[in-house]
Amino acid sequence: MRWFIGVFVYLFIGLFPVRAAGWTGCLEDGDVATIQCIAPMFERVVQGVLAISGVALFVMLVIGGYNFLLSGGDQKKLEMAKGTITTAMVGLVIMVVAFLIIKTIAEFTGISSITQFTIPK
């Protein structure tokens, strides 16, 4: 449980740094945030969610494989392990297909800004 709290704190601090690169154009008078600060914050949140999704996928695959190896011939445990691995693979497919759909729309329409979150000034 301690490692989970440590990872959460690390990710939280990593997602919302006050003086990180990309935040300099949105601050007025050095410290006052403007609406332009939403774009870098949104970008960092999306990056964090994708990173957490990748870690969750890896953990699910490891747990499913571990349970598969240690099922000991018990059909119920074997089916649960297969279900875990299948769920992880479905999640991976959904993430890849969503990425490919966005890239395909951007390619066909010629609008490259669909993959970038910006707020006009």
C-alpha positions, 0 to 999 in steps of 0.5 A, spaced: 500 500 500 505 504 501 508 504 494 501 505 491 501 512 495 508 513 493 506 512 486 500 516 486 504 522 489 509 522 484 504 522 478 500 527 482 506 532 482 508 530 475 502 532 472 501 538 475 507 542 476 507 549 477 513 552 473 513 546 468 515 547 461 509 549 457 506 553 462 510 560 461 506 563 456 499 562 460 501 566 466 500 573 467 505 577 471 509 571 473 504 568 477 497 569 475 494 563 471 489 565 465 485 561 461 491 559 456 493 554 462 488 549 461 491 547 454 498 544 458 494 542 464 489 538 459 495 535 455 499 533 462 492 529 464 492 526 458 499 523 458 498 521 465 492 517 463 495 514 458 501 512 462 497 509 468 493 505 462 499 502 460 501 500 467 494 497 468 495 493 462 502 491 464 499 489 471 493 485 468 497 481 463 502 479 469 497 477 474 493 474 469 499 470 467 501 468 474 494 466 475 494 462 469 501 458 471 498 457 478 491 455 476 494 447 478 489 444 473 483 448 476 478 450 471 475 455 475 482 459 476 484 457 469 478 461 466 479 467 471 486 467 468 484 467 461 478 472 462 484 477 465 488 476 460 482 477 455 480 483 458 487 486 458 488 485 451 481 488 449 483 494 453 489 494 449 485 494 442 481 499 444 486 504 446 490 502 439 483 503 435 482 510 439 488 512 437 488 510 430 481 513 429 483 520 431 490 519 426 485 517 421 480 523 421 486 528 422 489 525 415 483 524 411 480 531 413 487 535 413 486 538 420 492 536 424 489 540 430 485 535 432 490 531 435 492 538 439 489 541 444 489 549 444 485 555 446 485 561 441 488 567 444 
